[in-house]
Amino acid sequence: MAQIKIDTIHDAVQEHYGSIVERVQQSQASSCCGDSSQSAAADCECSSTLYDPQLLENLPVDVTGLSLGCGDPVTIAALNPGETVLDLGSGGGIDCFLAAKQVGESGYVIGVDMTPQMLAKANANKVKMGVENVEFRKGYIEDLPVKDNTIDVMISNCVINLSPDKAAVFADVFRVLKPGGRMSISDIVTEGDFSPELQANMDSWAECVSGAIDAEQYAGLIREAGFVNIEVVDKVGAEEIIERKDGMPRIYSARITAYKPK
Ligand SMILES: C[S@@+](CC[C@H](N)C(=O)[O-])C[C@H]1O[C@@H](n2cnc3c(N)ncnc32)[C@H](O)[C@@H]1O
């Protein structure tokens, strides 16, 4: 992988998602991960195609209109009442609000995001919806602002591909999960590697394309962090929405689940 400074990637990604919030506020943003034809998040009609419409009933358009994911990690997680959930890269909060409904008043949901505009939008949505059991925290998914062994379920929707240090992400998720806790991830993965030139392209990285890594390598990093029962399934080709260029591997939206041993 190309040697790009972690701060360079964080800054490019933060700028990208900050500007999406600003454009959504002006009703101009149109697709997941941005409005470029390169965007890798599959099914870019976003919330309307990623989720069962029944799940979205009663969610305001301010929430559904800022859905930038590539799957439905909340349904995959099969949440139980009373569970504590952590959403990595919570964006406008759609998965946090869906999870909050499912864990109920005795449960709790923490969303972590590094982009101030996203956090402001998520908090405004929280107030608008009058939801009490959700909290949004500013932080990096590589260094989570969360105590050890406190989380039942980690969910994440189209975010870990954006991280410049995926090994650190999985190591920190392992730290915060309770023994027996689980991960439920929707993310972009590949079959093969991007060329170093594409990996160094920060626009492509921020659009959920060239930060994505090979599915086997992704599963390997999860294993190295200590997780067991790792599954990478339901890979959906993203060809229709990405113009394949030289130096590009096959790109998929996948669902990935794993457990911290008891
Ligand atoms: C593609 S959007 C997905 C948002 C949300 N999960 C959804 O489904 O709508 C990626 C989000 O992850 C956040 N993000 C990306 N890299 C991050 C990192 N290293 N640490 C914290 N947040 C990050 C961005 O600020 C952005 O809000």
The ligand as a MOL file (V3000), in Angstrom:
LIG
                    3D

  0  0  0     0  0            999 V3000
M  V30 BEGIN CTAB
M  V30 COUNTS 27 29 0 0 0
M  V30 BEGIN ATOM
M  V30 1 C -19.6840 7.2720 3.8950 0
M  V30 2 S -20.0760 8.1920 5.3360 0 CHG=1
M  V30 3 C -21.1680 7.0440 6.1730 0
M  V30 4 C -22.0060 7.7010 7.2290 0
M  V30 5 C -23.0350 6.7900 7.9000 0
M  V30 6 N -22.4210 5.5960 8.4220 0
M  V30 7 C -24.1560 6.4310 6.9590 0
M  V30 8 O -24.3880 5.2430 6.6950 0
M  V30 9 O -24.8330 7.3470 6.5010 0 CHG=-1
M  V30 10 C -18.5590 8.0690 6.2720 0
M  V30 11 C -18.5820 8.7690 7.6310 0
M  V30 12 O -17.4680 8.2850 8.3860 0
M  V30 13 C -16.7710 9.3590 8.9650 0
M  V30 14 N -15.3630 8.9330 9.0590 0
M  V30 15 C -14.5710 8.5470 8.0330 0
M  V30 16 N -13.3540 8.1860 8.4760 0
M  V30 17 C -13.3670 8.3610 9.8290 0
M  V30 18 C -12.4030 8.1680 10.8560 0
M  V30 19 N -11.1610 7.7280 10.5750 0
M  V30 20 N -12.7650 8.4580 12.1380 0
M  V30 21 C -14.0150 8.9210 12.4240 0
M  V30 22 N -14.9650 9.1310 11.4840 0
M  V30 23 C -14.6630 8.8500 10.2000 0
M  V30 24 C -17.0200 10.5400 8.0290 0
M  V30 25 O -16.8760 11.7620 8.7140 0
M  V30 26 C -18.4530 10.2790 7.5630 0
M  V30 27 O -19.3960 10.8740 8.4060 0
M  V30 END ATOM
M  V30 BEGIN BOND
M  V30 1 1 1 2
M  V30 2 1 2 3
M  V30 3 1 2 10
M  V30 4 1 3 4
M  V30 5 1 4 5
M  V30 6 1 5 6
M  V30 7 1 5 7
M  V30 8 2 7 8
M  V30 9 1 7 9
M  V30 10 1 10 11
M  V30 11 1 11 12
M  V30 12 1 11 26
M  V30 13 1 12 13
M  V30 14 1 13 14
M  V30 15 1 13 24
M  V30 16 1 14 15
M  V30 17 1 14 23
M  V30 18 2 15 16
M  V30 19 1 16 17
M  V30 20 1 17 18
M  V30 21 2 17 23
M  V30 22 1 18 19
M  V30 23 2 18 20
M  V30 24 1 20 21
M  V30 25 2 21 22
M  V30 26 1 22 23
M  V30 27 1 24 25
M  V30 28 1 24 26
M  V30 29 1 26 27
M  V30 END BOND
M  V30 END CTAB
M  END
